[in-house]
Amino acid sequence: MPIGQQASTAAAGVDAVFLFIVALCVAVLVFLTFLLVYFTIRYGRKRHPKGVDIEGNTTLEVVWTVIPTVLFLIMFYFGWTNFDYMRNVPRDAMVIQATARQWAYSFTYPNGKRTTELYLALNQPVKVELRSLDVIHGFFVPAFRVKQDMVPGKENYTWFIPTMPGSFDIECTVICGVSHANMLSKAVVVPVDEFKAWYFGEEDAPLPGRKETAAPAVPPPAAHPAEAILRQHSCLTCHSLDGTVMVGPTFRGLYGQKQTLKDRGGAEQEVTVDDALLARAIQDPHAERVKGYPPAMPSVSLTPEETARVIELIKSLQ
């Protein structure tokens, strides 16, 4: 009997091992409870008011040593075979890099596209390379039955073949800070043709799995051209445009503010946010950071024109 959705090739094997171990543990519990009750009644004080020494029984000692050992080896065998399957990646698997930071995921594809949700082609093998920019995070897709830690300074990976179209939760399984509960994403599985149309399409191609909706009666206000740049590079997973507190400083009201910066050596200085400071922060985010925020910003490759547009947007958010 499956435990919830089985949306990858690994899911059935994981469920089988889990159910086998649970059933075995229940059987052992029932057996030991029966023996406990039986011996309590059979050798209770009422029936045996005078205690008697019982000598050892070699046969019994061999039995209770061999049987648990065999059961353990059976559990180990099934667990190992599943583990071995989940660590041997097919050669034709697409490699996607997953990066975690407080408190968001980002995914980079072989063609350079970056998203905040994981887009996958149905029935196609995928290897997800895992890394963290700050603290230990977890990469857990319950419907796929895959879970691996994302440890700073260490490369890890997992792989799977999604077998069911739909949108599936991605969760962080490690308490990684005050907003750990908000560190959620989605694995969106779509048909191969739809995935290829997005993957090989233009940068602004519609995301897979997103149905077109009718145009609203009143068109929304036009977005600033730099917003597309920010979304393309996943900047808005850490910075807000409306003053909301997130991983990094909000862009609203940032320009012209006084901020305390810390450099690589920990030295602090108070500065006023201007064009030069913003350009330096975009081009070399690791040189210095705003005090009170984690050093989680990844390096981004923006052209001078794109940098100027982003700065223009930040200046407008007063």
C-alpha positions as CSV (number, residue, x, y, z in Angstrom):
1,M,0.0,0.0,0.0
2,P,1.6,3.3,-1.0
3,I,2.2,6.0,1.6
4,G,0.8,9.1,-0.2
5,Q,1.7,10.0,-3.7
6,Q,4.5,8.0,-5.4
7,A,5.7,10.5,-7.9
8,S,9.2,9.2,-8.7
9,T,10.9,5.9,-9.5
10,A,12.4,5.8,-6.0
11,A,9.2,6.2,-4.1
12,A,7.9,2.6,-4.4
13,G,11.2,1.1,-3.1
14,V,11.4,3.5,-0.2
15,D,7.8,2.8,0.8
16,A,8.4,-1.0,0.6
17,V,11.4,-0.8,2.9
18,F,9.6,1.5,5.3
19,L,6.5,-0.7,5.5
20,F,8.6,-3.9,5.8
21,I,10.6,-2.5,8.7
22,V,7.4,-1.2,10.4
23,A,5.6,-4.5,10.0
24,L,8.7,-6.4,11.3
25,C,8.9,-4.1,14.4
26,V,5.2,-4.5,15.1
27,A,5.5,-8.3,14.9
28,V,8.5,-8.3,17.2
29,L,6.7,-6.0,19.6
30,V,3.6,-8.2,19.7
31,F,5.7,-11.3,20.2
32,L,7.8,-9.8,23.0
33,T,4.6,-8.4,24.7
34,F,3.0,-11.9,24.5
35,L,6.1,-13.5,26.1
36,L,6.2,-10.8,28.8
37,V,2.5,-11.5,29.7
38,Y,2.9,-15.2,29.4
39,F,6.0,-15.5,31.7
40,T,4.5,-13.0,34.2
41,I,1.5,-15.3,34.6
42,R,3.3,-18.7,34.2
43,Y,6.0,-17.9,36.7
44,G,4.3,-15.4,39.0
45,R,4.6,-15.5,42.7
46,K,1.2,-17.2,43.2
47,R,2.2,-20.3,41.2
48,H,5.8,-20.2,42.3
49,P,6.0,-18.8,45.8
50,K,9.6,-20.0,46.2
51,G,12.1,-18.9,43.6
52,V,14.1,-21.5,41.7
53,D,17.4,-21.0,39.9
54,I,17.2,-21.6,36.1
55,E,20.3,-22.8,34.4
56,G,21.3,-21.5,30.9
57,N,19.9,-23.0,27.7
58,T,22.4,-23.1,24.9
59,T,19.7,-23.7,22.2
60,L,17.6,-20.8,23.4
61,E,20.6,-18.5,23.5
62,V,21.6,-19.4,19.9
63,V,18.0,-18.9,18.7
64,W,17.7,-15.4,20.2
65,T,21.1,-14.4,18.9
66,V,20.7,-15.8,15.3
67,I,17.1,-14.7,14.6
68,P,17.6,-11.0,15.4
69,T,20.9,-11.1,13.5
70,V,19.2,-12.5,10.4
71,L,16.3,-10.0,10.7
72,F,18.9,-7.1,11.0
73,L,20.7,-8.4,7.9
74,I,17.5,-8.6,5.9
75,M,16.7,-5.0,6.8
76,F,20.2,-3.9,5.9
77,Y,20.0,-5.7,2.6
78,F,16.8,-4.0,1.5
79,G,18.0,-0.6,2.8
80,W,21.3,-0.9,1.1
81,T,19.9,-1.9,-2.3
82,N,17.6,1.1,-2.2
83,F,20.4,3.4,-1.1
84,D,22.7,2.0,-3.9
85,Y,20.0,2.6,-6.5
86,M,19.5,6.2,-5.3
87,R,23.2,7.0,-5.4
88,N,24.0,5.7,-8.9
89,V,23.0,8.4,-11.3
90,P,22.1,7.5,-15.0
91,R,24.6,9.0,-17.5
92,D,21.8,10.7,-19.4
93,A,20.4,12.6,-16.4
94,M,20.0,16.4,-16.7
95,V,22.2,18.1,-14.0
96,I,20.4,20.9,-12.2
97,Q,22.2,22.9,-9.5
98,A,20.1,23.6,-6.4
99,T,21.4,26.4,-4.1
100,A,19.9,27.0,-0.6
101,R,20.3,30.1,1.5
102,Q,18.3,31.7,4.3
103,W,15.5,31.2,3.5
104,A,14.9,30.2,-0.2
105,Y,16.0,27.8,-2.9
106,S,17.2,28.7,-6.4
107,F,17.8,26.3,-9.3
108,T,20.2,26.7,-12.2
109,Y,19.8,24.7,-15.4
110,P,22.6,23.6,-17.8
111,N,21.6,26.4,-20.3
112,G,22.0,29.1,-17.5
113,K,18.3,29.6,-16.7
114,R,17.6,30.2,-13.1
115,T,14.3,29.7,-11.2
116,T,13.0,29.6,-7.7
117,E,10.9,26.5,-8.4
118,L,12.3,23.2,-9.8
119,Y,10.9,22.5,-13.3
120,L,11.2,18.9,-14.5
121,A,10.3,16.9,-17.6
122,L,8.0,13.9,-17.0
123,N,9.8,10.5,-17.0
124,Q,13.3,12.0,-17.6
125,P,16.2,11.4,-15.1
126,V,17.4,14.4,-13.2
127,K,20.5,14.8,-11.0
128,V,20.2,17.7,-8.5
129,E,23.5,19.0,-7.2
130,L,23.0,20.5,-3.8
131,R,24.9,23.3,-2.0
132,S,24.3,25.8,0.7
133,L,25.5,29.4,0.9
134,D,25.2,29.8,4.7
135,V,23.9,27.2,7.1
136,I,22.8,23.6,6.9
137,H,19.5,23.2,4.9
138,G,17.5,20.2,3.8
139,F,16.3,19.3,0.3
140,F,13.2,17.1,0.8
141,V,10.5,16.3,-1.8
142,P,8.1,14.0,0.0
143,A,6.3,12.8,-3.1
144,F,9.6,11.7,-4.7
145,R,10.9,10.1,-1.4
146,V,14.2,12.0,-1.7
147,K,15.9,13.9,1.1
148,Q,19.5,15.1,1.4
149,D,21.2,17.7,3.5
150,M,22.7,20.8,2.0
151,V,25.9,21.6,3.9
152,P,28.1,24.7,3.5
153,G,31.3,23.9,1.8
154,K,30.2,20.4,0.8
155,E,28.8,19.2,-2.5
156,N,25.9,16.7,-2.3
157,Y,23.4,15.3,-4.7
158,T,20.3,13.3,-5.3
159,W,18.6,12.0,-8.4
160,F,15.2,10.7,-9.5
161,I,12.9,10.2,-12.4
162,P,9.6,12.0,-11.9
163,T,6.7,9.7,-13.0
164,M,3.7,11.9,-12.2
165,P,2.8,15.3,-13.6
166,G,1.9,18.0,-11.1
167,S,3.3,20.4,-8.5
168,F,5.0,18.8,-5.5
169,D,6.3,20.4,-2.3
170,I,10.0,21.0,-1.6
171,E,10.7,21.5,2.1
172,C,13.7,22.3,4.2
173,T,14.1,19.6,6.9
174,V,16.7,21.4,9.0
175,I,15.8,24.3,11.4
176,C,17.9,26.9,9.6
177,G,16.8,30.2,11.3
178,V,13.9,32.3,12.3
179,S,12.1,31.9,8.9
180,H,12.8,28.2,8.5
181,A,9.0,27.5,8.2
182,N,8.8,29.8,5.1
183,M,11.6,27.9,3.2
184,L,9.3,26.2,0.8
185,S,9.3,25.7,-3.0
186,K,7.7,23.4,-5.6
187,A,8.9,20.7,-8.0
188,V,6.7,21.2,-11.1
189,V,6.6,18.2,-13.4
190,V,5.3,18.7,-17.0
191,P,5.3,16.8,-20.2
192,V,8.6,16.6,-22.1
193,D,7.4,18.8,-25.0
194,E,6.2,21.6,-22.6
195,F,9.5,21.4,-20.7
196,K,11.6,21.6,-23.9
197,A,9.5,24.6,-25.2
198,W,10.4,26.5,-22.0
199,Y,14.0,25.2,-21.7
200,F,15.0,26.1,-25.3
201,G,12.8,29.1,-25.5
202,E,13.6,32.8,-24.8
203,E,14.4,34.1,-21.4
204,D,10.9,35.4,-20.9
205,A,9.2,32.2,-22.1
206,P,6.2,31.2,-20.0
207,L,7.1,29.0,-17.1
208,P,6.0,25.3,-17.6
209,G,2.9,24.2,-15.8
210,R,1.4,27.8,-15.8
211,K,-1.9,28.0,-17.7
212,E,-2.7,31.2,-19.5
213,T,-5.4,33.3,-17.8
214,A,-7.8,35.8,-19.4
215,A,-6.6,39.4,-19.4
216,P,-8.1,41.5,-16.6
217,A,-10.6,44.1,-17.4
218,V,-8.3,46.8,-16.1
219,P,-4.7,46.3,-17.0
220,P,-2.2,46.3,-14.1
221,P,0.3,49.1,-13.9
222,A,3.4,48.5,-16.1
223,A,6.3,46.9,-14.2
224,H,9.7,48.6,-14.3
225,P,12.0,46.9,-16.9
226,A,14.5,46.1,-14.2
227,E,12.0,43.8,-12.4
228,A,12.5,41.2,-15.2
229,I,16.3,41.3,-14.5
230,L,15.8,40.9,-10.8
231,R,13.4,37.9,-11.3
232,Q,15.7,36.3,-13.8
233,H,18.6,36.3,-11.3
234,S,16.4,35.3,-8.3
235,C,17.1,38.6,-6.6
236,L,13.5,38.9,-5.3
237,T,13.8,35.7,-3.3
238,C,15.9,37.7,-0.8
239,H,15.0,41.4,-1.5
240,S,11.6,42.9,-1.5
241,L,10.2,45.9,-3.5
242,D,7.5,46.8,-1.0
243,G,9.4,47.1,2.3
244,T,8.8,43.5,3.5
245,V,11.6,42.2,5.7
246,M,13.4,39.3,4.0
247,V,16.9,37.7,3.9
248,G,18.4,40.9,2.4
249,P,17.6,44.6,2.8
250,T,14.4,45.7,1.1
251,F,14.9,47.9,-2.0
252,R,12.1,50.3,-1.0
253,G,13.5,53.4,0.6
254,L,17.1,52.0,0.4
255,Y,18.6,54.7,-1.8
256,G,19.9,57.6,0.2
257,Q,19.8,55.7,3.5
258,K,22.7,55.4,5.9
259,Q,23.8,51.8,6.3
260,T,26.6,50.2,8.3
261,L,28.7,47.9,6.2
262,K,31.1,45.1,7.3
263,D,33.9,44.0,5.1
264,R,35.6,40.6,4.8
265,G,37.8,41.3,7.8
266,G,34.8,42.4,10.0
267,A,35.7,46.2,9.9
268,E,32.6,48.4,10.0
269,Q,31.9,51.8,8.3
270,E,28.8,53.9,7.9
271,V,28.0,54.9,4.4
272,T,25.2,56.5,2.4
273,V,23.6,54.3,-0.3
274,D,24.3,55.8,-3.7
275,D,24.9,54.7,-7.3
276,A,28.5,53.7,-6.7
277,L,27.7,51.7,-3.6
278,L,24.9,49.8,-5.3
279,A,27.0,49.1,-8.3
280,R,29.8,47.7,-6.1
281,A,27.4,45.6,-4.1
282,I,26.0,44.0,-7.4
283,Q,29.4,43.4,-9.0
284,D,31.2,42.1,-5.9
285,P,28.6,41.1,-3.2
286,H,31.2,39.3,-1.1
287,A,33.4,42.4,-0.5
288,E,31.1,43.9,2.1
289,R,27.6,43.4,3.4
290,V,25.0,45.3,5.4
291,K,25.4,44.7,9.1
292,G,22.6,42.5,10.5
293,Y,22.2,40.5,7.3
294,P,23.8,37.1,6.4
295,P,26.5,36.9,3.7
296,A,24.1,35.0,1.5
297,M,24.1,36.9,-1.8
298,P,25.5,34.9,-4.7
299,S,27.6,36.4,-7.4
300,V,25.5,37.6,-10.3
301,S,26.6,38.5,-13.8
302,L,24.9,41.7,-14.9
303,T,26.0,43.9,-17.8
304,P,26.7,47.6,-17.1
305,E,23.3,48.4,-18.8
306,E,21.5,45.9,-16.5
307,T,23.2,47.2,-13.4
308,A,22.2,50.8,-14.4
309,R,18.5,49.7,-14.8
310,V,18.5,47.9,-11.4
311,I,19.9,51.0,-9.7
312,E,17.3,53.2,-11.5
313,L,14.6,50.9,-10.1
314,I,16.0,51.1,-6.6
315,K,16.2,54.9,-6.8
316,S,12.5,55.0,-7.8
317,L,11.3,53.0,-4.8
318,Q,11.2,55.9,-2.3
